[in-house]
């Protein structure tokens, strides 16, 4: 990128291009570039009064070369030239703005990896909140989110021990096995709140001796029923923090189909609860701006009654088949 003094939106444009990301969306007569999209946020850079020439390769995954220039006549405007391998895309635009949409992710759940699913949901939510904080800034996160986001730097809970996605999709952080002081503080506060004295002692030992084996020991403790109050408190705090944001809205037809799916899931939930099972309900939903292949789905997390370790079973309900 050329050396130009530009507003924050342009700095974010440079950041995205340097990372090799160039996903354009053509919606509502606007040309958008995806900045950050996850279950908590859909964020875009909008090219104002734009026109595009050349061939945009939607499926391109190679290296990018990009150059931004400013024209002064007849009035100030911008030209972005992006090389996708041998093809070139040129975007002429008058200004660059940002659009940010925040959503309730408290009951979002993806069960891509088996085992300790409830801990993987915690890891996933912490990860998307951390991305929101890192990319968009503190003004887009409430106080609880800012507090819990530091747990992305706590190996017993992050992808080191409980990745929510398969290994090939993990985005590695620098020194992921090194816990931060802020993460230690939050975990110790959670343990103290529920008066889990044994876990608190182990956390303090881990703080003094941040060994990999210590992290794995605590990760194992978090699966035990006697430490359930800590993970339950964490799940509840994440849910309450997300409740400040609205849910995604779909078309009337989609909403009607979603309600039918929710009804079937609720009937099954009530049936299981009458049998004495504890149930958590989760949903998967597609993005609004970019309709991906993800289908609206309801999942029931069914807590097993027996054993010293916490285990769950998952039942799924989608529009085209019963769970």
N, C-alpha and C positions, 0 to 999 in steps of 0.2 A: 504494500500500500504506500502511496506517496505521502510525504510529510505535509499534512494539512491540519490546521487547527479546527477541529470539528466537535459538535455536541456529542453527548453521551451515546445517542443512537448510532452515530457513525463509528464510535469506538467499539460498540458491540458488533457492528457489521464487520469490522476488521478482525475482531476476536473469533467470530464464527468462521470466516474465510480462512484464517490461520489454522483453525482446527480441521480444515478440510470439509466443512459442512456447507451444503448449498442446496437446500430443499425449498423449492418455490411452491406456493399455493396460489391458484388462480380462482378467487372467490369474491362474490359481491362486487364485481368490476374493480377489484383491487388486486395488486400484485404484492404478495406477502412472502417474506423469507422466515422460515421457522428459526426461532432463537432458542426456546426451551419448551418441550412438550412432555409432560408426564401426568400422572393422575391428579396431581395437585395444581397444575398450572398449564395453560396454553398461552405462549408468549411469542409475538411476531414483530419483525421489523417491516414496516409498510412503506413501499416506494410510492410516493405521492405523484399523481399525474404522470404515470410511467408508461413507456412503450418499450417493447423488447424486439430485438432483431436477432437472427441466428437461430441455432438449434439447441434447445434445452434438453439434456438427457436426464430424465427423471431417475433412471436406474444406475447412473454413473457412480462408481465407488472408488475411483482412482484419485491421484493427487490433483489439486487445483492450483492454478495460477490466476491471480486477480490483480487488477489495477483500477484505482478510483481517481478520476480527474474532475476538475471544475472548469466550466465554461462561463465566461463573463458576458458574452453577447448572444442575443440581444438583451438577456437578463441572466442572472446567476442560475445555473443548473448543474447537474452532475451526470457523469457517465461512468458506469461500472462495466468493466470488461472482464469476463470470467472464461478461462480456458479449461474445458473439461476434456483433457487429453487433446485430441486433434480437432475437436469442435469448439466453437466460440459462441458465447452468449453475450450480448451487449444490452444493457438496460439504461435508458435515458430517463431521468426523473428530476423533479423540481425540489423535493425535500424528502427527508426520511423521518418517520415517526415510529412510536412503539404502541403496541396493543398488548395488554396483559389481562388475562381472565383467570381468576382464582376459583378453585372448586373444592367441595367437601370430599375429602379422601378417607374419612374416618372409617367407613364400612367397605372400602375398596379392598379386594383381596385377590391375589394371583397365586395359584398353587402349582407352580412350575417345577418345584423340587420337593421330593417326598421326605418325610421325617421332620419332626419338630416344626410342623407347619406354622404354629402360632408364633414361634420365635422368628421365623423367616418373614412373617407379615410385619413384625415389629421392625426388623432390619430394613425391609423395603420402605416402610413409611418414613423411617428416620432418613434413609438415603434420598428420597424425593424431597423431603423438607430441607435437607442440607443443600441439595442442588438449587432449590428455590432461593435459599439464603445466599449461596455463593454467587449465583448468576444474576439475581434480581435485586438483592440487597435487603437489609433489615426492614425497610419500610413495607415490604410485602409479606412479612412474617409477624405473627403476634408474639407476645412475651413467652408463652409456653413453647411455641415452635422454636424460638431462638434458644431457649434453654435445652430442649431435647435434641436439637440438631447437632450438638457437640458429641452426642453418643455415636455419631458416625466414626469417631476416633476412639471407640472402645472395642477392642478386638473380640472380647467374649460375646458381643452382640452384633458386630458388623460382619461383612462378608467373609472375614477370615474363618469364622466358625459357623455362621448360619446364612450363607448366601441365598437370596430369594430367587436368583436366576441361575441358569446353567453357566458353567465356567467360561464358555466362549463369549458370553454376553456381559461378564463382569468388567466394569471400568476400574482398573486398579488405581489406588491412591499411593502416594509416596509414603513409604514406611508404614504400611497398614497395621503391623503388629506392635507399633509404638503407641500406647494410650496417651491421651492428653490430660493435663491437670484438670481442665474443665469437665472432661468426661468422668474422671474419678469423682469429682465433687458431686455431680448430678447423681451418679449411681449410689454413692454413699448416702445422699439425702433421701433417695427412694427407699433404701434398705432401712434407714433410721425411721422413716415415716411409718413403716409397717412393723417396726421393732424386730427385724430379722437380725438378731445379734450375731449369729454364726456367719451369715453372709457378709455382714458389716466387717467382722474381723478379717475375713478372707480378702475383702476388698482393700482394706488398709495394708495387709501384707503384700498384696499385688501392687499397690501403689509404691511401696518401698522396693519391691523386687519384680519389676515388669518383665518377667520371663514368659516365654511362649507357653511353657507347661502350666504356669499359673493362670494364664488366660484360658487355656483349655479346661482347667479344673473348674473355674468359675462358670464357663460355658456349660459344663456338665451339670453344675449345681442349679442352673437356671431351668433345667428340665425336671428337677425334682419337685414333688408335690409340696414338700415342706417349705419351699421357697416360692410357692405359687403367688403369694400376695404381692411380691415385688413385680413380677411380670404382668400380673393382672392390673396393678396400679399403672404401670407404664402403658399398657394397651388402652386403659381408660383415659389417661392424660392425652395420648395421641388422638383418640376419638373426640374428646372434648375440644381440643385445639382446632381440629378440622371442622367442627360443627359451626364455627363462625362464618364459613363460606357456603355459597349456594351449591345445590346439586346441578348437574348438567341437565339441560332441557332438550328434548328431542321432538320430532314431528308428532302430531296427534296419533297417527297410525302406529308409530314406534312406541309412544307412551302407552297406548292401549295394549299392545303386545307385551310390553314390559310388565304392566300390571297383572296380566294373566300369569306370567312367569312368577312374579312375586307372590301371587295368591297360592299357586301350587306349592311354592317353597314354604310359605307360612303355614299351610295345612300340614305339611310334613314336620315342620318345626314343632307345632302344637302337639302332634302325635308323639314325637320323641320326648318332649317335655313331660307329657303325661306318663311316660315310662320311666321318668326320673333322670333323664339325661340333661346335661347342661349344653346349651346350643349358642353359638355365635353365628350371626348371619353376615355374609359378605357379598359384594357384587362386582362384576366386571362390566365395563361400559366403553364404547368406542369414543374417540375424540370427536369434538364438535366440528372444528374447522377442517380437519383432515380425516375423512371417514376411512379408517383402516379396516383390516379384515376381522378385527375383534368383534365378537358378537356379545350382546347383552346377556349376562349370565348371573344367576344367583347360586351361591355356594353356602352350604351349611357346614360349620365346623362342629363336630360332635365329639364331646369330651368323653373318653373312656373312664369307666369307674374304677377299674382294678389297677393294681401295680403301684410301685413307689414313684415311677416316673410318669410325667404327664404325657399322654398320647391322645391323638385325635384322629378321627376319620372324617373324610370329606364327601359330601353328596352334592352333586351339581344339577341345576335346573336351567335349561336354556329354552329358546323359543321353539326349537324343532325337535326336542326330545326330552323325555322326563328323566330326572336324576335317579 
